[in-house]
Amino acid sequence: MVKPQNNIDEQWMRYAIRLAQRAEAQGEVPVGAVVVHRDQCLAEGWNQPIALHDPSAHAEMLAVRSAAKILNNYRLGAVTLYVTLEPCVMCMGMLSHARIERLVFGAYDLKRGAVCNSLRLADADFLNHRIDWCGGVLAEECSALLIDFFKKRR
């Protein structure tokens, strides 16, 4: 785990929160992600598995796929991914294969989080790439989006 770059990380997390709100407006679980390269937004994504009929259409997956196309490379070593929720096992595997340099997430996912909670893939010996990560950036705001979304569903 690395320390947050306070103002910069919060700025990009607020951007990811706006993307999560877009997902919610479409009836999707409110998770948003933005790929930043050289202090610029390279790509963005929000959860769309329902709309795209694709169980892999998580915010992180869509943002990283888009970034790879833009950079014309499946290796994204010089980017930071901001996402409103701790990534799942599928997304962490993809982030490792993409060689993401840095991951910043908002809400911790105690049940399914694969960075530092139910699985600790950020520290897994069997992966040959280590991702610097920082969790809990604007965690209360990110968590509130999810809590409110699921309260409305129940």
C-alpha positions in Angstrom: 0.0 0.0 0.0 1.2 3.5 -0.8 0.2 6.8 0.6 -2.4 8.9 -1.3 -1.5 11.9 -3.3 -4.2 13.8 -1.4 -5.5 16.5 -3.8 -4.7 14.7 -7.0 -6.2 11.3 -5.8 -9.3 13.0 -4.5 -9.8 15.0 -7.8 -9.7 11.8 -9.9 -11.8 9.9 -7.4 -14.5 12.6 -7.7 -14.4 12.0 -11.4 -14.8 8.3 -10.9 -17.7 9.0 -8.5 -19.5 10.9 -11.3 -19.0 7.9 -13.6 -20.5 5.7 -10.8 -23.5 8.0 -10.7 -23.9 7.5 -14.5 -24.0 3.7 -13.9 -26.6 4.1 -11.2 -28.7 6.3 -13.5 -28.7 3.3 -16.0 -29.8 0.9 -13.3 -26.3 -0.6 -12.8 -24.4 -1.0 -9.6 -22.7 2.4 -9.1 -19.0 1.8 -9.7 -16.9 4.1 -11.9 -13.3 4.0 -13.0 -10.9 6.3 -14.8 -7.5 5.6 -16.2 -5.0 8.5 -15.8 -1.9 8.8 -17.9 0.5 11.7 -17.5 -2.0 13.6 -15.4 -4.7 13.3 -18.2 -7.8 11.2 -18.4 -7.0 8.5 -20.9 -10.1 6.4 -20.5 -13.2 6.0 -18.4 -15.7 3.3 -17.6 -18.7 2.6 -15.4 -20.4 -0.7 -14.6 -22.5 -1.9 -17.6 -22.9 -5.7 -17.3 -26.7 -5.4 -17.6 -26.7 -3.0 -20.5 -24.0 -4.8 -22.4 -25.2 -8.3 -21.5 -21.6 -9.0 -20.4 -20.7 -10.2 -16.9 -17.2 -8.9 -17.4 -18.3 -5.3 -18.1 -17.1 -3.9 -14.8 -16.0 -0.3 -14.6 -12.3 -1.2 -14.4 -12.5 -3.7 -17.2 -14.2 -1.2 -19.6 -11.8 1.7 -18.7 -8.7 -0.5 -19.1 -9.9 -2.0 -22.4 -10.4 1.5 -23.7 -7.1 2.7 -22.5 -5.3 -0.2 -24.1 -6.9 0.6 -27.5 -6.0 4.2 -27.2 -2.3 3.4 -26.3 -2.3 0.5 -28.9 -0.8 -1.7 -26.2 -2.1 -4.2 -23.8 0.5 -3.3 -21.3 -0.4 -0.1 -19.4 2.6 0.3 -17.1 2.6 4.1 -16.8 -1.0 4.6 -15.7 -3.0 5.0 -12.5 -6.5 3.5 -12.3 -9.0 5.2 -10.0 -12.1 3.1 -9.1 -14.8 3.8 -6.6 -14.8 0.2 -5.2 -12.0 -2.2 -4.3 -11.6 -4.5 -7.4 -12.9 -8.1 -7.5 -10.7 -11.1 -8.4 -11.5 -10.8 -12.1 -10.5 -7.2 -12.3 -7.4 -7.7 -10.1 -6.2 -10.4 -12.5 -6.7 -8.2 -15.5 -5.0 -5.2 -13.8 -2.0 -7.4 -13.1 -1.8 -8.7 -16.7 -2.1 -5.1 -17.9 0.8 -4.1 -15.7 -1.1 -1.2 -14.1 1.4 0.9 -12.2 -0.9 2.3 -9.5 -4.4 1.5 -8.3 -6.4 3.9 -6.2 -9.8 2.9 -4.9 -12.5 4.4 -2.7 -14.7 1.9 -0.8 -13.3 -1.3 0.6 -15.2 -4.4 -0.3 -14.9 -6.6 2.8 -16.7 -9.6 1.2 -15.4 -9.7 -2.4 -12.4 -7.3 -2.5 -9.4 -8.8 -4.1 -6.8 -6.2 -3.3 -6.6 -6.4 0.5 -9.7 -8.0 1.9 -11.2 -11.4 1.0 -8.3 -12.0 -1.3 -5.0 -10.2 -1.1 -3.9 -10.4 -4.7 -1.9 -7.2 -4.5 0.6 -9.2 -2.4 0.2 -12.6 -4.1 3.4 -14.4 -4.7 2.1 -16.2 -7.8 1.6 -12.9 -9.7 4.7 -11.6 -11.4 3.6 -8.0 -11.3 3.0 -5.9 -8.2 0.6 -3.0 -8.3 1.2 -0.1 -6.0 -2.2 0.6 -4.4 -4.0 3.0 -2.1 -7.4 2.3 -0.7 -10.0 4.4 1.1 -9.8 7.6 -0.9 -13.2 9.3 -0.4 -14.3 6.0 1.0 -17.4 7.5 2.7 -18.7 9.0 -0.5 -18.0 5.9 -2.5 -19.6 3.6 0.1 -22.7 5.8 0.4 -23.4 5.4 -3.3 -23.4 1.7 -3.0 -25.4 1.6 0.3 -28.0 3.9 -1.1 -28.3 1.9 -4.3 -28.8 -1.4 -2.5 -31.3 0.1 0.0 -33.5 1.3 -2.9 -33.3 -2.2 -4.4 -34.5 -4.0 -1.2 
